[in-house]
Amino acid sequence: MIMSYVRTIALYLVLIVCVRLMGKRQIGEMEPTEFVVTMLLANLAAIPMQDGAIPLYSGLVPILTVLGSELVLSGLILYSVKFRQLLCGKPVILIENGKLMQDNLRRTRVTLDELTGHLREKDVLDITAVQYAILETDGNLSVFPFPKERPASAKDAGIHPKPQFLPVTIVEDGFLSRENLGRAGKDEAWLKQVLQEHRAEIADTLLLTVDGARTADFRPDETGTRWTASAELPLQESYTPVVSFLSDSGRRIQTLDPLSTDELLSVETASCWGGDLYNLPDRSQFYLGLDLDPKQVESLEVVLRESGSNAELARFPMTAAADFPTEHFGESYTFYAADLGDWRDREGHYEVWAELTTSGGLLLTGLNSVGGFSQSGNTAGTSSGMETLRPAWD
């Protein structure tokens, strides 16, 4: 009797390991090959469980063989489209532009009752309202109504809903996850404060989660008319502030206009050429001033392009120009210089573009060139002036 318990538990544990090795798909919607493997494993495990005369290894060897075959087939299915289509089949369109594909229905042996039943599960009553209905390889039916039949989205209605964030579980069933605590950007001092506010202990807490939103408490100034707040935010192209007003009459939540980081992170520039207005002797030198602390500059380069073309002709690093007469532009500018060499004497019309990489790794470029020059016979000219560098978002 004891051996029967041991054999059963051993086979049970082996099956659990097999299912885990086959991946999460195995416990969801199954492909034909996965269904066959599951049936085989169940039958192979049942025989040595019921018959104690069969050696345990006689049940383990077939199970491990089936597992190995499944892993090999899964690899082939993953990397070979033809093999995947051979074993799993291909999705089949059953409805296209509101019309039944009768040949496909017969080929897949799907009756109209089954089809309309699946449509009702998707809250679709009229076949003519369906643009596409596709029978997937796992037996599910994907239904795509015509755009005019779909429920209006927040974008269609011109609504800016409050952003959603994935909750991170900090405490579950009285156990603290320090990994998730760090992922949420919190520390144990913060957790201690939260628990004190709710008069709770970690061991007594069933569930504590933190969402990914960055929030901040607003504080009034001395006059009580202006409220400010600060919060650490992940770097991205824009933010949508959501403000909560709490008063005696209740709470009001208002979504403000999106804030673009282009304006917040932009850098003003000023440029000029050597030999121009400021008694700078070398005409091949191009000077660019940044209204930015030099400590925040990781690298600064100028890119040379032919006018009207995006093709890069040459790239020149810029270094600090300590002797530049900054009084012409203001003390807030720090100037850098690049030597364009014999490019200044070449025939043609050229544009100079700037690329700034900050110490934080952010790349800034301009919507327009920061300067230019031209040479046509005995006629030469330059252009320079003010420009704004903005983040180059991917």
C-alpha positions in Angstrom: 0.0 0.0 0.0 2.8 2.4 0.9 4.6 1.7 -2.4 1.4 2.6 -4.3 1.3 5.9 -2.6 5.0 6.5 -3.3 4.6 5.5 -7.0 1.5 7.7 -7.4 3.2 10.7 -5.9 6.4 10.2 -7.9 4.4 9.9 -11.2 2.4 13.0 -10.2 5.5 15.0 -9.7 7.0 13.9 -12.9 3.8 14.9 -14.8 3.9 18.3 -13.1 7.5 18.8 -14.3 6.6 17.7 -17.8 3.7 20.1 -18.1 6.0 22.9 -16.8 8.7 22.1 -19.3 6.2 22.1 -22.2 5.3 25.7 -21.4 2.3 27.8 -20.5 0.6 27.2 -23.8 0.0 23.6 -22.7 -2.4 24.7 -20.0 -4.3 27.2 -22.2 -5.8 26.6 -25.6 -4.1 23.6 -27.1 -2.9 22.9 -30.6 -3.6 19.4 -32.0 0.0 18.1 -31.2 -0.3 19.4 -27.6 -3.7 17.8 -27.1 -2.3 14.4 -28.3 0.7 14.7 -25.9 -1.6 15.5 -23.0 -3.7 12.5 -23.6 -0.7 10.2 -24.0 0.9 11.5 -20.8 -2.3 10.9 -18.8 -2.7 7.3 -20.1 1.0 6.5 -19.7 1.0 7.7 -16.1 -2.3 5.8 -15.2 -1.0 2.3 -16.1 1.9 2.1 -13.5 -0.3 3.9 -10.9 -2.9 1.1 -11.2 -0.6 -1.9 -11.6 2.0 -2.3 -8.9 3.6 -5.2 -10.8 4.8 -2.9 -13.5 8.2 -1.4 -12.6 8.2 2.3 -12.1 10.8 3.0 -14.7 8.6 1.2 -17.3 6.2 4.1 -16.8 8.8 6.9 -16.6 10.6 5.9 -19.8 7.6 6.4 -22.1 6.6 9.6 -20.3 10.1 11.1 -20.8 10.1 9.9 -24.4 6.8 11.6 -25.1 8.2 14.7 -23.4 11.3 14.8 -25.4 9.3 14.3 -28.6 7.1 17.2 -27.7 10.0 19.5 -27.0 11.6 18.7 -30.3 8.3 19.2 -32.2 7.8 22.5 -30.3 11.2 23.7 -31.5 10.5 22.7 -35.1 7.1 24.5 -34.9 8.8 27.6 -33.5 11.4 27.9 -36.2 9.8 26.3 -39.3 6.7 27.9 -40.8 6.0 25.0 -43.1 6.3 22.5 -40.3 4.0 24.6 -38.2 1.4 24.7 -40.9 1.7 21.0 -41.4 1.1 20.1 -37.8 -1.1 23.0 -36.6 -2.8 24.0 -39.8 -3.6 27.6 -40.8 -6.2 30.1 -39.8 -9.3 29.9 -42.0 -11.6 32.8 -42.9 -15.2 31.9 -42.4 -16.8 35.3 -43.0 -15.4 38.0 -45.2 -17.0 41.4 -45.7 -20.3 40.2 -44.3 -20.5 37.1 -46.6 -20.2 33.4 -45.5 -17.3 31.5 -47.1 -19.2 28.3 -47.7 -16.3 26.3 -49.1 -14.2 27.1 -46.0 -17.2 26.1 -43.7 -17.4 22.8 -45.4 -13.7 22.2 -45.3 -13.4 22.9 -41.6 -16.7 21.1 -40.9 -18.2 24.1 -39.0 -22.0 24.2 -39.0 -24.0 27.4 -39.2 -25.3 26.7 -35.7 -21.8 26.5 -34.3 -20.8 29.7 -36.2 -23.7 31.7 -35.1 -23.2 30.5 -31.5 -19.6 31.7 -31.5 -20.8 35.0 -32.9 -23.4 35.4 -30.1 -20.6 34.8 -27.6 -18.9 37.8 -29.2 -22.1 39.9 -28.9 -22.6 39.8 -32.7 -26.1 39.0 -33.9 -25.9 40.0 -37.6 -23.5 38.2 -39.9 -23.5 41.2 -42.3 -22.0 43.3 -39.6 -18.9 41.1 -39.5 -15.9 42.2 -41.7 -13.9 39.1 -40.9 -14.4 36.0 -38.8 -11.4 33.8 -38.6 -11.1 30.2 -37.3 -7.8 30.1 -35.5 -5.5 27.0 -35.3 -6.5 26.4 -31.6 -10.2 26.3 -32.5 -11.1 29.8 -31.3 -13.1 32.2 -33.5 -11.7 35.7 -33.9 -14.4 38.2 -34.9 -13.8 41.7 -36.4 -16.9 43.8 -37.0 -16.9 46.6 -39.6 -15.5 49.8 -38.1 -18.9 51.4 -38.1 -20.3 48.5 -36.1 -17.6 48.6 -33.4 -18.2 50.5 -30.1 -16.8 54.0 -30.1 -13.4 54.3 -28.5 -12.2 57.1 -26.3 -10.2 58.4 -29.3 -13.4 58.4 -31.4 -15.2 60.4 -28.8 -12.3 62.9 -28.3 -11.9 61.8 -24.7 -8.6 61.7 -22.9 -9.0 59.0 -20.3 -6.9 58.7 -17.2 -3.8 56.6 -17.9 -3.8 53.0 -16.6 -0.8 51.5 -14.9 0.1 47.9 -14.0 -0.1 47.3 -10.3 3.0 45.8 -8.6 2.4 43.5 -5.7 4.5 44.6 -2.7 2.9 42.4 0.0 0.9 39.2 -0.6 -0.5 36.9 2.2 1.8 38.5 4.7 5.0 38.1 2.7 7.1 41.1 1.4 8.5 41.0 -2.1 11.7 43.2 -1.9 12.2 42.7 -5.7 8.8 44.2 -6.5 9.4 46.9 -3.9 12.5 48.0 -5.8 10.8 47.7 -9.1 8.1 50.1 -7.9 10.8 52.7 -7.0 10.0 52.4 -3.3 12.0 51.4 -0.2 11.3 49.9 3.2 11.1 53.3 4.8 8.2 54.2 2.5 6.6 50.8 3.2 6.9 51.3 7.0 5.3 54.7 6.7 2.3 53.3 4.7 1.8 50.5 7.2 1.9 52.9 10.1 -0.7 55.1 8.4 -3.0 52.1 8.2 -2.0 50.7 11.6 -1.0 47.4 10.0 1.9 45.0 10.0 3.4 43.0 7.1 2.3 39.7 8.6 -1.3 41.0 8.9 -1.5 42.4 5.3 -3.4 40.3 2.8 -2.5 42.4 -0.3 -0.6 45.6 -0.9 -0.1 46.9 -4.4 1.4 50.0 -6.0 0.6 51.1 -9.5 3.0 52.5 -12.0 1.7 56.1 -11.8 3.9 58.8 -10.5 2.0 60.9 -8.0 2.9 63.9 -5.8 1.1 65.9 -3.1 0.6 69.6 -3.9 1.7 72.1 -1.3 0.5 75.8 -1.2 2.9 78.7 -1.2 2.9 81.5 1.4 -0.1 83.3 -0.2 -2.1 80.1 -0.5 -3.0 80.9 -4.1 -0.4 78.9 -5.9 0.2 75.2 -5.5 3.2 73.3 -6.6 4.4 69.7 -6.5 7.4 67.7 -7.6 7.7 64.1 -8.7 10.4 61.9 -10.3 9.1 60.9 -13.8 10.4 58.4 -16.3 11.8 60.0 -19.4 9.3 60.0 -22.3 8.0 62.3 -25.0 4.9 63.7 -23.3 3.0 63.4 -20.0 -0.7 63.8 -19.2 -1.2 65.4 -15.8 -4.3 64.2 -13.8 -5.1 66.5 -10.8 -7.4 65.5 -7.9 -9.2 68.3 -6.1 -10.5 67.4 -2.6 -13.0 69.7 -0.9 -15.9 69.5 1.6 -18.2 68.9 -1.3 -16.3 65.9 -2.6 -13.5 64.9 -4.9 -13.1 66.2 -8.5 -10.6 64.6 -10.9 -9.5 66.6 -13.9 -7.2 65.6 -16.8 -5.0 68.5 -17.9 -3.6 69.1 -21.4 -0.6 66.9 -22.2 2.8 68.3 -21.5 5.5 67.9 -24.2 9.0 67.4 -22.9 10.3 69.0 -26.1 9.9 72.4 -24.5 11.1 71.3 -21.1 14.3 69.6 -22.3 15.1 71.9 -25.2 18.5 73.7 -25.4 18.9 77.1 -27.1 21.9 77.6 -29.4 23.8 80.5 -31.1 26.3 80.0 -33.8 28.8 82.0 -35.9 31.8 81.5 -38.2 35.4 82.3 -37.8 36.4 85.4 -39.8 33.0 86.9 -39.5 31.9 89.7 -37.1 33.8 88.9 -34.0 37.5 89.0 -35.1 37.8 85.2 -35.1 40.8 84.6 -37.4 40.3 81.1 -38.8 37.4 81.0 -41.3 37.2 77.2 -41.2 36.2 77.2 -37.6 32.5 76.9 -36.8 31.4 78.0 -33.3 28.2 76.9 -31.5 27.1 78.2 -28.2 24.8 76.1 -25.8 22.6 77.6 -23.1 23.4 74.6 -21.0 25.7 73.8 -18.1 28.9 72.1 -19.6 28.6 69.4 -16.9 25.5 68.2 -18.7 27.3 67.9 -22.1 28.5 64.4 -22.9 29.4 65.1 -26.5 28.6 67.7 -29.2 29.1 67.1 -32.9 28.2 68.9 -36.1 27.0 67.0 -39.2 27.7 68.4 -42.6 25.0 67.8 -45.3 24.5 69.2 -48.8 21.6 71.7 -48.9 18.3 69.9 -49.5 19.7 66.4 -48.7 19.6 64.2 -45.6 22.8 62.4 -46.6 25.6 62.9 -44.1 28.9 64.1 -45.8 31.1 64.5 -42.8 30.9 64.7 -39.0 33.1 66.9 -36.8 33.4 66.7 -33.0 33.2 70.0 -31.1 35.5 71.0 -28.2 35.2 73.9 -25.7 36.2 77.3 -27.1 37.6 78.9 -24.0 38.7 82.2 -25.6 35.4 82.8 -27.4 34.1 86.4 -26.8 30.8 85.4 -25.1 29.8 89.0 -24.3 28.2 89.2 -27.8 25.7 86.5 -26.9 25.4 86.5 -23.1 27.2 84.8 -20.2 24.7 81.9 -20.2 26.2 80.5 -23.4 29.1 78.1 -23.4 30.8 78.0 -26.9 32.3 75.0 -28.6 34.3 74.9 -31.9 34.8 72.5 -34.8 37.3 72.8 -37.6 35.7 72.0 -40.9 39.0 72.2 -42.7 39.0 72.4 -46.5 35.2 71.9 -46.7 34.9 75.6 -46.5 36.6 76.0 -49.9 34.6 73.4 -51.7 32.1 74.3 -54.4 28.4 73.9 -53.4 25.9 74.8 -50.8 26.2 73.0 -47.4 24.2 72.9 -44.2 25.6 72.3 -40.7 23.4 70.4 -38.2 24.1 69.8 -34.5 23.8 66.7 -32.4 24.1 67.0 -28.6 24.3 64.0 -26.3 23.7 64.9 -22.6 25.4 63.3 -19.6 22.1 61.5 -19.0 22.3 59.9 -22.5 19.6 62.0 -24.2 20.2 62.9 -27.8 19.0 66.3 -28.9 18.9 67.6 -32.5 17.4 70.6 -34.3 14.5 70.8 -36.7 16.7 73.2 -38.8 20.4 73.5 -39.4 22.4 75.6 -37.0 24.5 77.1 -39.8 25.5 76.9 -43.5 28.1 78.0 -46.1 28.4 78.1 -49.8 31.1 78.6 -52.4 30.4 79.4 -56.1 33.4 80.6 -58.0 34.7 83.7 -56.3 31.5 84.1 -54.4 31.3 82.7 -50.9 28.7 83.1 -48.1 27.8 81.8 -44.6 24.7 81.6 -42.5 24.4 81.3 -38.7 22.1 82.4 -35.9 19.8 81.0 -33.2 18.3 77.5 -33.1 16.7 75.2 -30.6 17.8 71.6 -30.0 15.1 69.2 -28.9 15.0 65.5 -27.9 15.3 63.1 -30.8 12.6 60.6 -29.7 12.7 57.1 -31.4 
